[in-house]
């Protein structure tokens, strides 16, 4: 998959999405500040959420535990406070592109997909609860834009079914392993499932990170993630549903730095002799050598052999290539044998 010129695939540099989400508190000025903070921290994309409370909530909609823990008491009132208008969302998308990062959007309602297209986002994400929402997945897949499916609280069968709805959009798809708990404890992060998703479905796989740590992205990259998503906030102490499970700008910058460092350290996965190993390979490996003096014309016996550094003599791996041959000159104990020493 490719978003704004960056190839998203296993083995490629991780694509880091700064999830602004609703951490703008419904304030467009704050949203612009978070776009700048994300760009300054090294993110490749910013992501917003597009919803209308009246279209999203039914009469019986409630609050998740983490939302109640953040002090929220009414689901509709919370969402209405956090809505952004279409023109405001367009401003954010344009601001992102001015800063040379992608504008990604999570759309929550099928009826809003056409409006999202008019706003002009570079890619879409399906939130974890909507991986089972065929009406929404169908509409988003039909836009032809890159599509990221988050898989928190979903079974492998549910993920497979959701992918079947995307109708041949394979080159535009990526999956995100996710744990739908805010914050996610370390012992529940299940980073190993990133590779499971990639192997099972043959798609780029990433990690939507709800832990509180700055090094989780790096660990996810080591586990095979080529896409990362992390919530960004101006203050973890701010009032609102997602702030406490987010990272502030300085910590987010460290998150990106550690993820990129992990990618650099992983390399391409091949096991080869590197040029920087040449010195140690030559000096620290051992060669066949003599335990005692051998006179010219005498045969080399197994009992006469040992090994010594450096590794530029006859290879210690093949003593059978030396045993039984005769010395071409008098050889002192400790001599590292070379081809010229033997007939």
Secondary structure as GFF3:
##gff-version 3
##sequence-region A 1 343
A	DSSP	beta_strand	2	3	.	.	.	ID=ss1
A	DSSP	beta_strand	6	7	.	.	.	ID=ss2
A	DSSP	beta_strand	15	21	.	.	.	ID=ss3
A	DSSP	alpha_helix	28	41	.	.	.	ID=ss4
A	DSSP	beta_strand	45	50	.	.	.	ID=ss5
A	DSSP	alpha_helix	53	56	.	.	.	ID=ss6
A	DSSP	alpha_helix	65	69	.	.	.	ID=ss7
A	DSSP	alpha_helix	75	82	.	.	.	ID=ss8
A	DSSP	alpha_helix	86	98	.	.	.	ID=ss9
A	DSSP	beta_strand	102	107	.	.	.	ID=ss10
A	DSSP	three_ten_helix	110	112	.	.	.	ID=ss11
A	DSSP	alpha_helix	113	119	.	.	.	ID=ss12
A	DSSP	beta_strand	123	126	.	.	.	ID=ss13
A	DSSP	three_ten_helix	128	132	.	.	.	ID=ss14
A	DSSP	alpha_helix	134	141	.	.	.	ID=ss15
A	DSSP	beta_strand	146	150	.	.	.	ID=ss16
A	DSSP	alpha_helix	156	164	.	.	.	ID=ss17
A	DSSP	three_ten_helix	170	172	.	.	.	ID=ss18
A	DSSP	beta_strand	173	178	.	.	.	ID=ss19
A	DSSP	three_ten_helix	186	188	.	.	.	ID=ss20
A	DSSP	alpha_helix	193	201	.	.	.	ID=ss21
A	DSSP	beta_strand	204	209	.	.	.	ID=ss22
A	DSSP	alpha_helix	216	222	.	.	.	ID=ss23
A	DSSP	beta_strand	227	233	.	.	.	ID=ss24
A	DSSP	three_ten_helix	243	245	.	.	.	ID=ss25
A	DSSP	beta_strand	247	248	.	.	.	ID=ss26
A	DSSP	alpha_helix	249	266	.	.	.	ID=ss27
A	DSSP	three_ten_helix	275	277	.	.	.	ID=ss28
A	DSSP	alpha_helix	278	284	.	.	.	ID=ss29
A	DSSP	beta_strand	286	290	.	.	.	ID=ss30
A	DSSP	three_ten_helix	302	304	.	.	.	ID=ss31
A	DSSP	beta_strand	305	309	.	.	.	ID=ss32
A	DSSP	three_ten_helix	319	321	.	.	.	ID=ss33
A	DSSP	three_ten_helix	339	341	.	.	.	ID=ss34
###
